[in-house]
């Protein structure tokens, strides 16, 4: 097995695992019993979308996917902090 086919197989397997994780996170987001469960599922969904972008970047060998992953990570972090603050205090901006 050559290096190119091994990398393609590993990227395909990682892609399938990340998509499965995204489906399970979306399920938890829809049926989560509490708001905290839904925020945690949304945070994990952001992380899975970042990982999806990274895996696609590795598979295609393109730099733009890595920049998109960085943007997704930054937006996900800020939104998680805002949602956590909203759940704790009931308002985002004081």
N, C-alpha and C positions, 0 to 999 in steps of 0.2 A: 504494500500500500504506500503510495507516494504521499509527500507532505501536503500537496494541494488537495488531494481527495480526503485526507484525514482532517484537514482544516474545514473543508466543506461539510463533512459528516458531523464534526463537532459543532459547527455553527448551526446546522440543521437541527441537531438534537437540542441545543441550547435555545433555539428559536421556538421549538415545540414546547419545551418546558416553561419558557416565559409566557407564551400564549396561554397555556393551561393555568398558570398562576394568575394571569390577568382575568381569565374567565371566573376563577374561584373568587377573586377579589371583587369582581363586579356582582357576583351572587351575594357575597357578604354585604356589599354596599346596598343592595336592594332589600335584603331580608334582615338586616342587622336589627336586633331588638332595641338597642339604645343609640343615642346620637354619638356617643363615644366610640362604639363599634363601627359606625359608619365613617367617622373621621379617620379611624385607624385603617379601615379598608381603602378609603380614598388616598391616604398617604402611601399605602403599599401599592396601590394602582399607579400612582405617580412614579414610584420607584421602578415598578415593572415596565412602565413605558420608557423610562430612561434606559433600562437594561435592554429593552427591545431595540432601541436606537443604537446602542453600543454593539449589539450582536449583528445588526444589519451593517453597521460600519465596518466591522471586522470581516463579514462575509463579502461585502462589495469592495472593500479596500478604498473607501472614500472618506475624506476628512470632514465633509459636511455633516455626517451623522454624529460625529463626536461633538461638534458645536451645538447641534440640536439637543444632544443629551445634556450638555451643560446648561442650556437654557431651560430644559424641562426640569432639571434638578433645582435650579434657582427658583423657578416659579412654584414648584412643588413645596419647597421649604417655606417660602413666604406664605403660601396659602395655608399650610399646616399650622404655622404659628398664628395666623389670623383666626382660623377656625378654633384652635385651642383657646385663644384669648376670648373669643366670643362665647364658647361653652362655659368658661370659668366666670366671666363677668357680665355677660349679656350684651356687651357692646365691644366694638373693635376700636373705634376712635374715641378717646376721652376728651 
